[in-house]
Amino acid sequence: MAKSLACADMGMAGCPGSFTVETEEELMQHVQIHAGVAHPDLEITPEMGEQMQAVIKTV
Ligand SMILES: [Zn+2]
C-alpha cells in the first residue's frame, strides 16, 4: 500500500505534480519540497494540511 496525492486534487489546477510514496510522512516531505519549487507563493497552513489529509489516496 502506498500513499498518493496530486496537486490537481489540492485545487492547483494545471499543475501536473503528483506523488506516490510509501508513507504519509514521506508524502508531506515531497509536497513541501515540490511546493517550495513549483508554488513558492503557497503557504502551507494547518487548514491546508487537513485538506491534504482529505485528498490523500491509498493506492
Ligand atoms: Zn504542484
N, CA, C, O and the ligand as a Tripos MOL2 file, in Angstrom:
@<TRIPOS>MOLECULE
protein
  237   235    60     0     0
PROTEIN
NO_CHARGES

@<TRIPOS>ATOM
      1 N           0.8560   -1.1990    0.0000 N.3       1 MET1
      2 CA          0.0000    0.0000    0.0000 C.3       1 MET1
      3 C           0.8890    1.2450    0.0000 C.2       1 MET1
      4 O           1.8610    1.3350    0.7500 O.2       1 MET1
      5 N           0.5350    2.1870   -0.8480 N.am      2 ALA2
      6 CA          1.2770    3.4370   -0.9100 C.3       2 ALA2
      7 C           0.2930    4.5950   -0.7950 C.2       2 ALA2
      8 O          -0.9140    4.4400   -0.9810 O.2       2 ALA2
      9 N           0.8450    5.7430   -0.4860 N.am      3 LYS3
     10 CA          0.0170    6.9430   -0.3680 C.3       3 LYS3
     11 C           0.2500    7.8200   -1.5830 C.2       3 LYS3
     12 O           1.3800    7.9870   -2.0400 O.2       3 LYS3
     13 N          -0.8260    8.3740   -2.0930 N.am      4 SER4
     14 CA         -0.7380    9.1590   -3.3150 C.3       4 SER4
     15 C          -1.4830   10.4820   -3.1580 C.2       4 SER4
     16 O          -2.5550   10.5510   -2.5560 O.2       4 SER4
     17 N          -0.8790   11.5280   -3.7190 N.am      5 LEU5
     18 CA         -1.5090   12.8460   -3.6820 C.3       5 LEU5
     19 C          -1.1570   13.5790   -4.9640 C.2       5 LEU5
     20 O          -0.0090   13.5620   -5.4070 O.2       5 LEU5
     21 N          -2.1480   14.2210   -5.5510 N.am      6 ALA6
     22 CA         -1.9130   15.0060   -6.7580 C.3       6 ALA6
     23 C          -2.2000   16.4680   -6.4670 C.2       6 ALA6
     24 O          -3.1660   16.8030   -5.7810 O.2       6 ALA6
     25 N          -1.3470   17.3310   -6.9970 N.am      7 CYS7
     26 CA         -1.5490   18.7690   -6.8380 C.3       7 CYS7
     27 C          -2.9290   19.1910   -7.3300 C.2       7 CYS7
     28 O          -3.5870   20.0330   -6.7180 O.2       7 CYS7
     29 N          -3.3580   18.6010   -8.4360 N.am      8 ALA8
     30 CA         -4.6580   18.9680   -9.0040 C.3       8 ALA8
     31 C          -5.7810   18.7330   -7.9910 C.2       8 ALA8
     32 O          -6.7650   19.4710   -7.9600 O.2       8 ALA8
     33 N          -5.6200   17.6900   -7.1580 N.am      9 ASP9
     34 CA         -6.6410   17.3970   -6.1460 C.3       9 ASP9
     35 C          -6.6620   18.4420   -5.0430 C.2       9 ASP9
     36 O          -7.6450   18.5770   -4.3150 O.2       9 ASP9
     37 N          -5.5600   19.1820   -4.9300 N.am     10 MET10
     38 CA         -5.4640   20.2310   -3.9230 C.3      10 MET10
     39 C          -5.9510   21.5680   -4.4560 C.2      10 MET10
     40 O          -5.8290   22.5910   -3.7820 O.2      10 MET10
     41 N          -6.4980   21.5630   -5.6570 N.am     11 GLY11
     42 CA         -7.0090   22.8040   -6.2280 C.3      11 GLY11
     43 C          -5.9710   23.5380   -7.0560 C.2      11 GLY11
     44 O          -6.2130   24.6540   -7.5160 O.2      11 GLY11
     45 N          -4.8010   22.9060   -7.2480 N.am     12 MET12
     46 CA         -3.7650   23.5160   -8.0750 C.3      12 MET12
     47 C          -3.9890   23.0900   -9.5270 C.2      12 MET12
     48 O          -3.2490   22.2730  -10.0740 O.2      12 MET12
     49 N          -5.0120   23.6570  -10.1250 N.am     13 ALA13
     50 CA         -5.3340   23.2730  -11.4960 C.3      13 ALA13
     51 C          -4.1590   23.5980  -12.4040 C.2      13 ALA13
     52 O          -3.5600   24.6680  -12.3020 O.2      13 ALA13
     53 N          -3.8400   22.6860  -13.2750 N.am     14 GLY14
     54 CA         -2.7710   22.9380  -14.2240 C.3      14 GLY14
     55 C          -1.4250   22.4540  -13.7640 C.2      14 GLY14
     56 O          -0.4810   22.4320  -14.5540 O.2      14 GLY14
     57 N          -1.3000   22.0630  -12.5010 N.am     15 CYS15
     58 CA         -0.0210   21.5220  -12.0400 C.3      15 CYS15
     59 C          -0.0370   20.0100  -12.2180 C.2      15 CYS15
     60 O          -0.9360   19.3340  -11.7180 O.2      15 CYS15
     61 N           0.9470   19.4810  -12.9240 N.am     16 PRO16
     62 CA          0.9830   18.0360  -13.1590 C.3      16 PRO16
     63 C           1.5850   17.2600  -11.9930 C.2      16 PRO16
     64 O           1.7060   16.0370  -12.0540 O.2      16 PRO16
     65 N           1.9590   17.9660  -10.9380 N.am     17 GLY17
     66 CA          2.6380   17.3030   -9.8280 C.3      17 GLY17
     67 C           1.7740   16.2470   -9.1670 C.2      17 GLY17
     68 O           0.6350   16.5140   -8.7810 O.2      17 GLY17
     69 N           2.3140   15.0620   -9.0400 N.am     18 SER18
     70 CA          1.6360   14.0420   -8.2510 C.3      18 SER18
     71 C           2.6910   13.1510   -7.6220 C.2      18 SER18
     72 O           3.7580   12.9260   -8.1940 O.2      18 SER18
     73 N           2.3830   12.6570   -6.4570 N.am     19 PHE19
     74 CA          3.3790   11.9540   -5.6500 C.3      19 PHE19
     75 C           2.8030   10.6470   -5.1430 C.2      19 PHE19
     76 O           1.6750   10.6050   -4.6520 O.2      19 PHE19
     77 N           3.5660    9.6010   -5.2590 N.am     20 THR20
     78 CA          3.1680    8.3150   -4.7010 C.3      20 THR20
     79 C           4.3600    7.7620   -3.9460 C.2      20 THR20
     80 O           5.3850    7.4200   -4.5350 O.2      20 THR20
     81 N           4.2120    7.6790   -2.6390 N.am     21 VAL21
     82 CA          5.3040    7.1850   -1.8000 C.3      21 VAL21
     83 C           4.7440    6.2300   -0.7610 C.2      21 VAL21
     84 O           3.5360    5.9980   -0.6960 O.2      21 VAL21
     85 N           5.6370    5.6800    0.0500 N.am     22 GLU22
     86 CA          5.2300    4.6160    0.9610 C.3      22 GLU22
     87 C           4.4480    5.1030    2.1810 C.2      22 GLU22
     88 O           3.5330    4.4280    2.6530 O.2      22 GLU22
     89 N           4.8170    6.2760    2.6810 N.am     23 THR23
     90 CA          4.1900    6.7190    3.9200 C.3      23 THR23
     91 C           3.6760    8.1440    3.7890 C.2      23 THR23
     92 O           4.1130    8.9150    2.9360 O.2      23 THR23
     93 N           2.7270    8.4660    4.6710 N.am     24 GLU24
     94 CA          2.1360    9.7940    4.6620 C.3      24 GLU24
     95 C           3.1790   10.8510    5.0240 C.2      24 GLU24
     96 O           3.1650   11.9600    4.4910 O.2      24 GLU24
     97 N           4.0900   10.4890    5.9450 N.am     25 GLU25
     98 CA          5.1600   11.4140    6.3340 C.3      25 GLU25
     99 C           6.0230   11.7960    5.1440 C.2      25 GLU25
    100 O           6.3580   12.9610    4.9320 O.2      25 GLU25
    101 N           6.3760   10.7530    4.3660 N.am     26 GLU26
    102 CA          7.2120   10.9650    3.1980 C.3      26 GLU26
    103 C           6.4550   11.8310    2.1860 C.2      26 GLU26
    104 O           7.0290   12.7030    1.5340 O.2      26 GLU26
    105 N           5.1820   11.5690    2.0770 N.am     27 LEU27
    106 CA          4.3420   12.3240    1.1460 C.3      27 LEU27
    107 C           4.3790   13.8140    1.4830 C.2      27 LEU27
    108 O           4.5210   14.6620    0.6020 O.2      27 LEU27
    109 N           4.2490   14.1130    2.7630 N.am     28 MET28
    110 CA          4.2760   15.5170    3.2050 C.3      28 MET28
    111 C           5.6140   16.1700    2.8520 C.2      28 MET28
    112 O           5.6660   17.3360    2.4590 O.2      28 MET28
    113 N           6.6960   15.3960    3.0000 N.am     29 GLN29
    114 CA          8.0130   15.9440    2.6680 C.3      29 GLN29
    115 C           8.1010   16.2660    1.1820 C.2      29 GLN29
    116 O           8.6160   17.3140    0.7930 O.2      29 GLN29
    117 N           7.5930   15.3580    0.3590 N.am     30 HIS30
    118 CA          7.6240   15.5770   -1.0900 C.3      30 HIS30
    119 C           6.7920   16.7970   -1.4620 C.2      30 HIS30
    120 O           7.1960   17.6210   -2.2830 O.2      30 HIS30
    121 N           5.6270   16.8920   -0.8400 N.am     31 VAL31
    122 CA          4.7370   18.0090   -1.1500 C.3      31 VAL31
    123 C           5.3990   19.3240   -0.7590 C.2      31 VAL31
    124 O           5.3220   20.3100   -1.4920 O.2      31 VAL31
    125 N           6.0470   19.3320    0.3990 N.am     32 GLN32
    126 CA          6.6830   20.5660    0.8460 C.3      32 GLN32
    127 C           7.8080   20.9810   -0.0930 C.2      32 GLN32
    128 O           7.9460   22.1570   -0.4300 O.2      32 GLN32
    129 N           8.6100   20.0070   -0.5100 N.am     33 ILE33
    130 CA          9.7070   20.3120   -1.4310 C.3      33 ILE33
    131 C           9.1480   20.8070   -2.7650 C.2      33 ILE33
    132 O           9.6220   21.7970   -3.3240 O.2      33 ILE33
    133 N           8.1280   20.0980   -3.2640 N.am     34 HIS34
    134 CA          7.5200   20.4850   -4.5320 C.3      34 HIS34
    135 C           6.8940   21.8690   -4.4330 C.2      34 HIS34
    136 O           7.0520   22.6930   -5.3330 O.2      34 HIS34
    137 N           6.1890   22.1220   -3.3450 N.am     35 ALA35
    138 CA          5.5270   23.4130   -3.1740 C.3      35 ALA35
    139 C           6.5540   24.5360   -3.1630 C.2      35 ALA35
    140 O           6.3200   25.6120   -3.7130 O.2      35 ALA35
    141 N           7.7050   24.2710   -2.5230 N.am     36 GLY36
    142 CA          8.7460   25.2820   -2.4590 C.3      36 GLY36
    143 C           9.2820   25.6440   -3.8350 C.2      36 GLY36
    144 O           9.6630   26.7880   -4.0830 O.2      36 GLY36
    145 N           9.3080   24.6550   -4.7320 N.am     37 VAL37
    146 CA          9.8490   24.8600   -6.0740 C.3      37 VAL37
    147 C           8.7720   25.3790   -7.0270 C.2      37 VAL37
    148 O           8.9870   26.3470   -7.7570 O.2      37 VAL37
    149 N           7.6110   24.7220   -7.0110 N.am     38 ALA38
    150 CA          6.5870   24.9900   -8.0170 C.3      38 ALA38
    151 C           5.5400   26.0020   -7.5590 C.2      38 ALA38
    152 O           4.8980   26.6600   -8.3770 O.2      38 ALA38
    153 N           5.3770   26.1170   -6.2430 N.am     39 HIS39
    154 CA          4.3460   27.0270   -5.7180 C.3      39 HIS39
    155 C           4.9460   27.8740   -4.5970 C.2      39 HIS39
    156 O           4.5180   27.7890   -3.4460 O.2      39 HIS39
    157 N           5.9390   28.6880   -4.9430 N.am     40 PRO40
    158 CA          6.6530   29.4220   -3.8770 C.3      40 PRO40
    159 C           5.7590   30.3910   -3.1000 C.2      40 PRO40
    160 O           6.0780   30.7590   -1.9700 O.2      40 PRO40
    161 N           4.6390   30.8050   -3.7060 N.am     41 ASP41
    162 CA          3.7470   31.7410   -3.0120 C.3      41 ASP41
    163 C           2.7890   31.0360   -2.0640 C.2      41 ASP41
    164 O           2.0880   31.6610   -1.2680 O.2      41 ASP41
    165 N           2.7850   29.7200   -2.1790 N.am     42 LEU42
    166 CA          1.8320   28.9530   -1.3970 C.3      42 LEU42
    167 C           2.3040   28.8170    0.0440 C.2      42 LEU42
    168 O           3.4520   28.4610    0.3090 O.2      42 LEU42
    169 N           1.3930   29.1100    0.9670 N.am     43 GLU43
    170 CA          1.7240   28.9440    2.3730 C.3      43 GLU43
    171 C           1.0340   27.6870    2.8680 C.2      43 GLU43
    172 O          -0.1760   27.5290    2.7040 O.2      43 GLU43
    173 N           1.8000   26.7970    3.4690 N.am     44 ILE44
    174 CA          1.1860   25.5620    3.9510 C.3      44 ILE44
    175 C           0.6350   25.8250    5.3390 C.2      44 ILE44
    176 O           1.3750   25.9040    6.3190 O.2      44 ILE44
    177 N          -0.6730   25.9570    5.4010 N.am     45 THR45
    178 CA         -1.3660   26.2700    6.6410 C.3      45 THR45
    179 C          -1.9000   24.9750    7.2560 C.2      45 THR45
    180 O          -1.9570   23.9410    6.5910 O.2      45 THR45
    181 N          -2.2860   25.0410    8.5220 N.am     46 PRO46
    182 CA         -2.9090   23.8450    9.1360 C.3      46 PRO46
    183 C          -4.1440   23.4060    8.3540 C.2      46 PRO46
    184 O          -4.4020   22.2110    8.2100 O.2      46 PRO46
    185 N          -4.9100   24.3820    7.8490 N.am     47 GLU47
    186 CA         -6.0950   24.0490    7.0590 C.3      47 GLU47
    187 C          -5.7010   23.2590    5.8190 C.2      47 GLU47
    188 O          -6.3570   22.2910    5.4330 O.2      47 GLU47
    189 N          -4.6110   23.7040    5.2090 N.am     48 MET48
    190 CA         -4.1560   23.0200    4.0020 C.3      48 MET48
    191 C          -3.6890   21.5990    4.3460 C.2      48 MET48
    192 O          -3.8840   20.6640    3.5690 O.2      48 MET48
    193 N          -3.0780   21.4590    5.5090 N.am     49 GLY49
    194 CA         -2.6870   20.1300    5.9700 C.3      49 GLY49
    195 C          -3.8910   19.2200    6.0860 C.2      49 GLY49
    196 O          -3.8390   18.0510    5.7040 O.2      49 GLY49
    197 N          -4.9830   19.7650    6.6190 N.am     50 GLU50
    198 CA         -6.2090   18.9700    6.7490 C.3      50 GLU50
    199 C          -6.7740   18.6050    5.3850 C.2      50 GLU50
    200 O          -7.2400   17.4890    5.1570 O.2      50 GLU50
    201 N          -6.7160   19.5850    4.4840 N.am     51 GLN51
    202 CA         -7.2190   19.3500    3.1370 C.3      51 GLN51
    203 C          -6.4030   18.2390    2.4630 C.2      51 GLN51
    204 O          -6.9440   17.3920    1.7520 O.2      51 GLN51
    205 N          -5.0940   18.2660    2.7070 N.am     52 MET52
    206 CA         -4.2250   17.2340    2.1540 C.3      52 MET52
    207 C          -4.6270   15.8640    2.6690 C.2      52 MET52
    208 O          -4.7260   14.9020    1.9080 O.2      52 MET52
    209 N          -4.8550   15.7920    3.9700 N.am     53 GLN53
    210 CA         -5.2590   14.5080    4.5620 C.3      53 GLN53
    211 C          -6.4980   13.9780    3.8630 C.2      53 GLN53
    212 O          -6.6460   12.7740    3.6550 O.2      53 GLN53
    213 N          -7.3920   14.9040    3.5020 N.am     54 ALA54
    214 CA         -8.6660   14.5050    2.9160 C.3      54 ALA54
    215 C          -8.5140   13.9730    1.4970 C.2      54 ALA54
    216 O          -9.3100   13.1420    1.0600 O.2      54 ALA54
    217 N          -7.4980   14.4420    0.7710 N.am     55 VAL55
    218 CA         -7.3810   14.0340   -0.6310 C.3      55 VAL55
    219 C          -6.3070   12.9610   -0.8540 C.2      55 VAL55
    220 O          -6.1230   12.4810   -1.9720 O.2      55 VAL55
    221 N          -5.6040   12.5920    0.2150 N.am     56 ILE56
    222 CA         -4.6080   11.5240    0.0740 C.3      56 ILE56
    223 C          -5.3220   10.2060   -0.2310 C.2      56 ILE56
    224 O          -6.2750    9.8170    0.4430 O.2      56 ILE56
    225 N          -4.8310    9.5480   -1.2570 N.am     57 LYS57
    226 CA         -5.4080    8.2520   -1.6290 C.3      57 LYS57
    227 C          -4.4350    7.1500   -1.2390 C.2      57 LYS57
    228 O          -3.2180    7.3080   -1.3330 O.2      57 LYS57
    229 N          -4.9870    6.0570   -0.8080 N.am     58 THR58
    230 CA         -4.1680    4.8720   -0.5770 C.3      58 THR58
    231 C          -4.2460    4.0110   -1.8270 C.2      58 THR58
    232 O          -5.3190    3.5700   -2.2380 O.2      58 THR58
    233 N          -3.0790    3.7840   -2.4190 N.am     59 VAL59
    234 CA         -3.0600    3.0480   -3.6860 C.3      59 VAL59
    235 C          -2.2400    1.7620   -3.5510 C.2      59 VAL59
    236 O          -2.1090    1.0090   -4.5160 O.2      59 VAL59
    237 ZN          2.1870   21.4100   -7.8150 Zn       60 ZN60
@<TRIPOS>BOND
     1     1     2 1
     2     2     3 1
     3     3     4 2
     4     3     5 am
     5     5     6 1
     6     6     7 1
     7     7     8 2
     8     7     9 am
     9     9    10 1
    10    10    11 1
    11    11    12 2
    12    11    13 am
    13    13    14 1
    14    14    15 1
    15    15    16 2
    16    15    17 am
    17    17    18 1
    18    18    19 1
    19    19    20 2
    20    19    21 am
    21    21    22 1
    22    22    23 1
    23    23    24 2
    24    23    25 am
    25    25    26 1
    26    26    27 1
    27    27    28 2
    28    27    29 am
    29    29    30 1
    30    30    31 1
    31    31    32 2
    32    31    33 am
    33    33    34 1
    34    34    35 1
    35    35    36 2
    36    35    37 am
    37    37    38 1
    38    38    39 1
    39    39    40 2
    40    39    41 am
    41    41    42 1
    42    42    43 1
    43    43    44 2
    44    43    45 am
    45    45    46 1
    46    46    47 1
    47    47    48 2
    48    47    49 am
    49    49    50 1
    50    50    51 1
    51    51    52 2
    52    51    53 am
    53    53    54 1
    54    54    55 1
    55    55    56 2
    56    55    57 am
    57    57    58 1
    58    58    59 1
    59    59    60 2
    60    59    61 am
    61    61    62 1
    62    62    63 1
    63    63    64 2
    64    63    65 am
    65    65    66 1
    66    66    67 1
    67    67    68 2
    68    67    69 am
    69    69    70 1
    70    70    71 1
    71    71    72 2
    72    71    73 am
    73    73    74 1
    74    74    75 1
    75    75    76 2
    76    75    77 am
    77    77    78 1
    78    78    79 1
    79    79    80 2
    80    79    81 am
    81    81    82 1
    82    82    83 1
    83    83    84 2
    84    83    85 am
    85    85    86 1
    86    86    87 1
    87    87    88 2
    88    87    89 am
    89    89    90 1
    90    90    91 1
    91    91    92 2
    92    91    93 am
    93    93    94 1
    94    94    95 1
    95    95    96 2
    96    95    97 am
    97    97    98 1
    98    98    99 1
    99    99   100 2
   100    99   101 am
   101   101   102 1
   102   102   103 1
   103   103   104 2
   104   103   105 am
   105   105   106 1
   106   106   107 1
   107   107   108 2
   108   107   109 am
   109   109   110 1
   110   110   111 1
   111   111   112 2
   112   111   113 am
   113   113   114 1
   114   114   115 1
   115   115   116 2
   116   115   117 am
   117   117   118 1
   118   118   119 1
   119   119   120 2
   120   119   121 am
   121   121   122 1
   122   122   123 1
   123   123   124 2
   124   123   125 am
   125   125   126 1
   126   126   127 1
   127   127   128 2
   128   127   129 am
   129   129   130 1
   130   130   131 1
   131   131   132 2
   132   131   133 am
   133   133   134 1
   134   134   135 1
   135   135   136 2
   136   135   137 am
   137   137   138 1
   138   138   139 1
   139   139   140 2
   140   139   141 am
   141   141   142 1
   142   142   143 1
   143   143   144 2
   144   143   145 am
   145   145   146 1
   146   146   147 1
   147   147   148 2
   148   147   149 am
   149   149   150 1
   150   150   151 1
   151   151   152 2
   152   151   153 am
   153   153   154 1
   154   154   155 1
   155   155   156 2
   156   155   157 am
   157   157   158 1
   158   158   159 1
   159   159   160 2
   160   159   161 am
   161   161   162 1
   162   162   163 1
   163   163   164 2
   164   163   165 am
   165   165   166 1
   166   166   167 1
   167   167   168 2
   168   167   169 am
   169   169   170 1
   170   170   171 1
   171   171   172 2
   172   171   173 am
   173   173   174 1
   174   174   175 1
   175   175   176 2
   176   175   177 am
   177   177   178 1
   178   178   179 1
   179   179   180 2
   180   179   181 am
   181   181   182 1
   182   182   183 1
   183   183   184 2
   184   183   185 am
   185   185   186 1
   186   186   187 1
   187   187   188 2
   188   187   189 am
   189   189   190 1
   190   190   191 1
   191   191   192 2
   192   191   193 am
   193   193   194 1
   194   194   195 1
   195   195   196 2
   196   195   197 am
   197   197   198 1
   198   198   199 1
   199   199   200 2
   200   199   201 am
   201   201   202 1
   202   202   203 1
   203   203   204 2
   204   203   205 am
   205   205   206 1
   206   206   207 1
   207   207   208 2
   208   207   209 am
   209   209   210 1
   210   210   211 1
   211   211   212 2
   212   211   213 am
   213   213   214 1
   214   214   215 1
   215   215   216 2
   216   215   217 am
   217   217   218 1
   218   218   219 1
   219   219   220 2
   220   219   221 am
   221   221   222 1
   222   222   223 1
   223   223   224 2
   224   223   225 am
   225   225   226 1
   226   226   227 1
   227   227   228 2
   228   227   229 am
   229   229   230 1
   230   230   231 1
   231   231   232 2
   232   231   233 am
   233   233   234 1
   234   234   235 1
   235   235   236 2
@<TRIPOS>SUBSTRUCTURE
     1 MET1         2 RESIDUE 1 A MET
     2 ALA2         6 RESIDUE 1 A ALA
     3 LYS3        10 RESIDUE 1 A LYS
     4 SER4        14 RESIDUE 1 A SER
     5 LEU5        18 RESIDUE 1 A LEU
     6 ALA6        22 RESIDUE 1 A ALA
     7 CYS7        26 RESIDUE 1 A CYS
     8 ALA8        30 RESIDUE 1 A ALA
     9 ASP9        34 RESIDUE 1 A ASP
    10 MET10       38 RESIDUE 1 A MET
    11 GLY11       42 RESIDUE 1 A GLY
    12 MET12       46 RESIDUE 1 A MET
    13 ALA13       50 RESIDUE 1 A ALA
    14 GLY14       54 RESIDUE 1 A GLY
    15 CYS15       58 RESIDUE 1 A CYS
    16 PRO16       62 RESIDUE 1 A PRO
    17 GLY17       66 RESIDUE 1 A GLY
    18 SER18       70 RESIDUE 1 A SER
    19 PHE19       74 RESIDUE 1 A PHE
    20 THR20       78 RESIDUE 1 A THR
    21 VAL21       82 RESIDUE 1 A VAL
    22 GLU22       86 RESIDUE 1 A GLU
    23 THR23       90 RESIDUE 1 A THR
    24 GLU24       94 RESIDUE 1 A GLU
    25 GLU25       98 RESIDUE 1 A GLU
    26 GLU26      102 RESIDUE 1 A GLU
    27 LEU27      106 RESIDUE 1 A LEU
    28 MET28      110 RESIDUE 1 A MET
    29 GLN29      114 RESIDUE 1 A GLN
    30 HIS30      118 RESIDUE 1 A HIS
    31 VAL31      122 RESIDUE 1 A VAL
    32 GLN32      126 RESIDUE 1 A GLN
    33 ILE33      130 RESIDUE 1 A ILE
    34 HIS34      134 RESIDUE 1 A HIS
    35 ALA35      138 RESIDUE 1 A ALA
    36 GLY36      142 RESIDUE 1 A GLY
    37 VAL37      146 RESIDUE 1 A VAL
    38 ALA38      150 RESIDUE 1 A ALA
    39 HIS39      154 RESIDUE 1 A HIS
    40 PRO40      158 RESIDUE 1 A PRO
    41 ASP41      162 RESIDUE 1 A ASP
    42 LEU42      166 RESIDUE 1 A LEU
    43 GLU43      170 RESIDUE 1 A GLU
    44 ILE44      174 RESIDUE 1 A ILE
    45 THR45      178 RESIDUE 1 A THR
    46 PRO46      182 RESIDUE 1 A PRO
    47 GLU47      186 RESIDUE 1 A GLU
    48 MET48      190 RESIDUE 1 A MET
    49 GLY49      194 RESIDUE 1 A GLY
    50 GLU50      198 RESIDUE 1 A GLU
    51 GLN51      202 RESIDUE 1 A GLN
    52 MET52      206 RESIDUE 1 A MET
    53 GLN53      210 RESIDUE 1 A GLN
    54 ALA54      214 RESIDUE 1 A ALA
    55 VAL55      218 RESIDUE 1 A VAL
    56 ILE56      222 RESIDUE 1 A ILE
    57 LYS57      226 RESIDUE 1 A LYS
    58 THR58      230 RESIDUE 1 A THR
    59 VAL59      234 RESIDUE 1 A VAL
    60 ZN60       237 GROUP 0 **** ****
